[in-house]
Amino acid sequence: MSNLELKGGILEMIATINDRAALEELKVLVTNFAGSHTQGDDYWDELSGTEQSELEAAIRESDNESNLVSHEEVMKKYSKWLEK
């Protein structure tokens, strides 16, 4: 089944609903769902200036290999929290 067919089926189901309260509830659900699943969301603008600056600094620091920690070192240091 293609995405288009799936969307059409969903629209057909919605078209059969006549209860106003149910439609309003469905609208809220779809709005919330669509908002959290939109492709290309960019949360950069939601960060404060301080958060943006700190993130940019961290990215620059990661370019320097001497600042990196190997996976093995991290696993060794934090293994006690990973054990069940």
C-alpha positions in Angstrom: 0.0 0.0 0.0 1.4 3.4 -1.0 1.5 6.4 1.2 -1.2 8.0 -1.0 -3.5 5.0 -0.6 -2.9 5.0 3.2 -3.7 8.7 3.4 -6.8 8.2 1.3 -8.0 5.4 3.6 -7.5 7.6 6.6 -9.4 10.4 5.0 -12.3 8.1 4.1 -12.5 7.0 7.8 -12.6 10.6 9.0 -15.3 11.5 6.4 -17.6 9.0 8.1 -17.4 10.7 11.5 -20.4 13.1 12.1 -20.0 13.7 15.8 -18.8 17.3 16.4 -17.0 16.5 19.7 -15.3 13.5 18.2 -14.1 15.6 15.2 -12.8 18.3 17.5 -10.9 15.7 19.6 -9.5 14.2 16.4 -8.4 17.6 15.2 -6.4 18.1 18.4 -4.8 14.6 18.1 -3.9 15.1 14.4 -2.5 18.6 15.0 -0.3 17.3 17.9 0.8 14.3 15.9 1.5 16.2 12.7 3.4 18.8 14.6 5.7 16.3 16.2 6.3 14.3 12.9 6.9 17.1 10.4 10.0 16.5 8.4 12.7 19.1 8.5 12.0 20.5 11.9 14.8 22.8 13.0 14.9 23.5 16.7 17.9 25.9 16.4 15.6 29.0 16.7 14.0 27.6 19.9 17.4 27.6 21.6 18.5 30.6 23.6 21.5 32.6 22.4 23.6 31.1 25.2 22.6 27.6 24.2 23.4 28.3 20.6 26.8 29.7 21.5 27.6 26.7 23.8 26.6 24.2 21.1 28.7 26.0 18.5 31.7 26.0 20.9 31.2 22.2 21.5 31.2 21.6 17.8 34.4 23.6 17.3 36.0 21.7 20.2 35.1 18.4 18.7 37.2 19.3 15.6 40.3 18.9 17.9 41.1 15.2 18.3 42.8 15.8 21.6 39.3 16.7 23.0 37.7 13.4 22.0 37.2 10.4 24.3 37.1 7.0 22.7 34.1 4.8 23.1 36.1 2.2 25.0 37.1 4.8 27.6 33.6 6.0 28.1 32.3 2.4 28.4 35.0 1.6 30.9 34.3 4.7 33.0 30.5 4.3 33.1 30.1 0.5 32.9 28.9 0.3 36.5 25.8 2.3 35.5 25.2 0.1 32.5 25.1 -3.2 34.4 21.8 -4.6 35.3 
